Each structure stands twice: as structure tokens, then as C-alpha cells.
Amino acid sequence: MLMKECTVLLRRVLVAAILLVVLAGPVLAAPETPVATKDLKTYTLEDLSLYWLRNLGKDGLLDFFQTMVVYQEGVKQGLAPTAAEVDGFINNTMGRDIFDEFKQLYSERAVRQLVEYTLVTSAYETWLRDKIRREQNVTVTESEAHDFFLDNIELFHVPEGVWLSLISVPTKAQADEVLRRLSTGENFNDIAGEVNMDPQMRAERGELGMYHLGDGLPEPLEQAAFALAEGQYSDIIQGANYHIVMCQKRYPESSPSFDEIKEDLMLELVEAKIDPFYIDALNELMAREMPRFDITADLFRPDDESFNQ
């Protein structure tokens, strides 16, 4: 059966695009490109590709085809990004260092194609939802929003919050060095952009963003973060690695009035009304386009009717 929650496919675009990179031989680096070595054994790009193929299998291919359908529809609607938009995503969202690390394994053309799939599928979701809103004349009145607010008042209580930055390093010695540098007055985010072990966190200069109590931070991090005043940083927090967290700003617990959240709430309720039309539209698109794929690889040829419903 087709996925009922088709919105999920738009959030899986990076996985599907990686699958494309694995399958699309002409844009790959040489299969003998080294990925890692261990005990005198070299693991290559081909080893990695076979791993992805084995684990994604038929379900991965189905997800890939669904993503390609959305991508092709987006291109038909003129949603292909410009080169400047691709560069903007690489520099500001993906992170240039992550882009460069992908290029160590795959060609620049392949990685840019991955970015294009991400941008087009996201733009298509926005385009389709806006089209549905206009055609179905989806609206929410202030009275509807007020009734929803009163019926769900507990949803609008906002716990205490903090805006956080984080430095994570693999060893205690490195964490001690970070504390030493901070004690001399060096900027927390400058250090985070230099030493964070995660490339994305380096690109974000350590910015975690807003967290409220109960949002899911690991307990040691949450306890440390909510004990800090604005502008303070923690001592070393040991987990699998070593962390130092900084509180950039604190936000008090609050319970906003209806008037304070009315506009945002009305927009959210409009989106909720659009959801069933959106899922139906994606299912219709898949029902029309999925049977047009002619699967030639025995490895992926389905043994059921998934691709024909």
C-alpha cells in the first residue's frame, strides 16, 4: 500500500538522496575511494554503498522513488533552485565543512544534486499546501481559534526556557583546555566554531537554540543549563564525551493570553485543516506516477504490489 502519512517522505529526502548517490554511478567518486582503515584493512566507498543497498533494500527504493516523484513535480512547477540558492543552503544550512566532507567521497556534482533534491521537495510541499489553501478556501475564524484555545488551554503554557550554546569534545584534556581559554575571556561561540567535534555544530558555532524544561535535553545537560545565569557557562559535563554548555539568554515561564498568540494559532489551525487535503493530493500523485517506474534490477524488484497501488 502507499504510505498514508506521505508527509514523512518529504522529511526523508536526505536519506533518499544519499540512496540516489549510492545508486547513481556516473556521479560517484571511484568505488575504491577509501572511507576508513582498521587493522590494515581498508574500507572503500564500494563497501559503504553495498551496506546502504543491503539495509535500505526494497523499502529504501520505494522511499527513493516517492521522493523522486515529488522532486520531478517540483521541477515541473518551476521550483528548481538557482545556483545562488544552492550555495546559500550549503553555506548557511548544511555547513560548508559538511559539504566538503561529502565531497571527499562523492563528486561535487552529486552533493549539489542532493542539496537540490532537498530544496525542491521542501519548496514543493510549500507550493502544494498554498495551492490547496487557495483552491479549498481554507480559513479559520477568530471564534474557532478562541474555542480551540479554551478547550486546549494546557497546550499554551510555556515552561521556563534557555537559549543555549554547546561545546563537545572527545577528551577531558580538550575540555580542560576549552575552560582555560574561556577563563582568559575568549568568546564561547568562537571556540565552539573551532573545536566542536561535530561538523554541524562547528558550522553553527555551537548554537543549540531554544530549549524549555522537558524538551528532551539529556538530564545532565538540562540540569546544568537551567542552573546558569545569562552569559554563564558550565563546568565540564561528562557523558560519552565532554561538554560545556553556555546560557545565552533565559526566558521565564509564561502562560500567554489568547490575544498574544491569536495570529500564530490561526495560522497553525489553517495548516491543520490543510493536512488531510495535502495527504490525499500526495497519495493521488503517487498512485499516478509510481507504476511508471520500470524496475530493472532484480535486487530491488518487489515481490508484492507496493509499487502498483
N, C-alpha and C positions, 0 to 999 in steps of 0.2 A: 504493500500500500504506500501511497505517497505520504510523506510526513504531514501530519495535521498541523504541527507547530512549525510552519515554514519560516517563520521569522528567525528561527535558530540558524538556518543556513547562511543568513547574512552575517551572523556573528562568527561563523566558522570559516570565513573567507581566507584567513591566513593559513589555516591548515590545508584547505583545498588548494590554495595557490602553491604551497610547498609541494603538495602531491603533483601538481602540474609541472613544477620544476623538476621533480624526480622523473616524471614520465616524458618530458619534452627534451629528448636527447640533443637536438641541434643547438639548444641554448645552454647546455651544461658545460662545465669545465670537463677536462679529461677524466674518465672514470677512475684512473689511477691516482687522482689528486689525493694526497694524504690528509686524513682527518685527525688521527691520533696514533701514537705508538705506545705499546706496553709489552714488556718482556721480549724485546727485539721483534715484536710483531707489529706491522704497520696496517692500520685500518684505513681503508680508502673510501672515496665518495661512492664507489660502486657498492661497498659493504653497507653504507648508510642507506643508499637508495633501495637495496634489497630488503633492508629492515623495514623501511616505510611501506614498501609494497606488501610485504607479508602481513604487517599489522593493520594496515588500512583495508586491504582486501576489497571485497565487493562493496561493503558499506562505504568505504572511503571513496571508491569510484562513483558511487551513487551521489555522495555529497559533492564530489568534484563536478559531476555533470550538472547538478542542480545549480551550483554556483556559476558555471559557465553559461547556463541559460539566462540567469539574471544579468550576468555581465553583458551578454550579447544584446539583451533587451535594452540595457542601459546605453550601450553604444548606439543602437537604433534611435534612441530618443535624444541623441546629441550630448550625452553626458560624459564622453571621454575627456579626461583631464588634459590640460595643456602641459607642456614641459615644465613651465614655471610652477604649476600646481603640484606636479610630481616632486620637483625639487623642494618645494615648501613642506610637503609631507615628510620627505626624507630628513630634512634639516630640523623640523620643529616637532614632529610627532614620533617618527620611527627612531630618529637619532642617527647622525652621520656615522658614528663609530659602529653601530649595529649594521648599517648599510655596508660599511667597509668590511666587516667581518663576514657577512653573507658573500661578498664578492671574492673572498678568499677561496670559497668552494664553488660558487656559481658565477656565470658571466654577469657583467653589469646589465646587459640586456634582460637577462632572466629576472634579476632582482627588481629592476624597474617595472617589468611586467607584473610581478607580484604586487607592487605598490599600485599599479593601475587597476588591477582587479579589486583591490581594497577600496580605492576611491570610487570606482564606478558602481560597485554593489551598494556602497553606502549612499551614494547620490541617487541611485535608482529607488532605494527604499523611501527616501525623502520625496522624490518626484511622484512615486505611486501613491503615497499617503496623501500628498497635497491634491492629486488628481481626484482621489476618492472623496476628499473633503468637499471639493467644489461640486462634483457630479452628484453626490448624495446630499448635498446641502447640510453637512453635519454641523450642528451648532449645540451649544449648551447655554441655557439661560442662567442669569444670576440666581434665580429662585432654585433651580435644580442644584446649582453648586452649593447654595446655602443649606439646602436639605441634606446633601451629602456630607457637608462639614459637620452638621449637628449629629447625624447618625454615626459618624466615624471620628468623633472629637479626639479620641485617644491617639489617632494616627498623626495628629498635628502637634503633639507635644515634642519639643526638640530638646534632647539631653544636652548637658554641657559638652562643648566641643573644643578641639585644639587644631591648629594648623601646624603640621609637623614637617621637619626635615630629618633625614637619617643618613648616617654613615655606617656602612657594614664592611668589615674587613675579615680575612680568614684567620689571623693570629692575634694573640694577646699583645705581642711586641708591637705590631702595627697599630693596634688600638691605643696603646700607651703613647706611641708617637703622635697620634692624632690629638690626644688630650694635651700633650706637651705643646703642640702647635697652637691649639685653641687657647691655651693659657697665656701665650705670647700676644694674643689679640688677632690672630689670623681669622678671616671670615669663614664661618661654618660651611656655607654653600660653595665657596671656592675650593675648600678642601674636599668636600663631597664630590665635586665635579672632577677631581683629580684621582681620588683613591678608592672610591666605592668599587667593590668587587663586581657588581652587576653593571653591564654596559648601559642598560636603560637608565639606571639610577645615576650613573655618571652623566649621561646626556641631560637628565632632569636636574642635575646639580643637587641631588639628594632630596628634592621636593616630594614628599608623600601626599601633601594636600590635607584636606579637612577630614578629621575623624571625630565621631561622637562616642560617648561611652556606650559600649555594647556593640560597636560597629564591626568587631571581629579582629581587632589587633591582637596579636599574641599577648597573653596576660602580663608577662614581664615588661613588654614594651608599653602596654596600656598603663600599668601602674606607674612606670617611670614618667611617661608623658604627662599624665594628669597631675603629677606632683610638682611639675615645673611651673615657674612663673614665665611670663613672656620674655623672650630673649635668653632664657637659661638653657643649658644643655645638661644632659645626664652624665653620670659616671658610666663606666663600661657595663653593658648588659650582655651576659654570656648566654648563648644558645648553641646552635650548631656552629655559628660563627660569633663574631664580636661586634656589638652595635653601640652606637652613641646617638641618642635622639635629641633633637632640639625643638623647643616650643617657640614657634614664630609668633603666634597670636592665640589668645584664649577667647572663647565665646560662651557666655553664660547660658544656663538652662533657660528655656523660654516656652511659652505657650501662646502663639500668635493669635490675634483676633481674625475673624473672617475677612474683614476689610483688608488686613495686611497681606493675606495670601490669595485673595479672590481671583486676581488675574491669572496667577500661575495655576491655581486649581482648575479654573475654567479651561485653560489650555490642556491640562492633563486629562480632564474628563472628555474633551473632544477627541484626544488621541485614543482613549479607551473605547469610544464609540466607533472609531475608525478601524480598530483591531479586527473585528470579525470580517469586515469587507476586505481588508488587506489580506488576511489569510485565505479567503475564498479566491481573491484575484491571483495569488501566487499558486494556489492549487490548480486553478484553471490554466495558468501559464505552463506549469509542469505537465499537466495532462496532455496539453497540445504539443509540447516540444520534446519531452523525454523519449517518446517512442521513435523519434527521428534519429537517435544515436544508433549507429551500427557498430556493435562491439566486435572487433576482430581478434582480440587477444583471448585465447582460451582461459588464461589465468583469471580473467575478470568476467567471463561470460556468466550471467546469472543463471541459477538453476530454478528460479521461480518467476513470478510475474511482476516483480517490483518495478521493472522499467517500462511496463506496458499498461500501467493503471493510472 
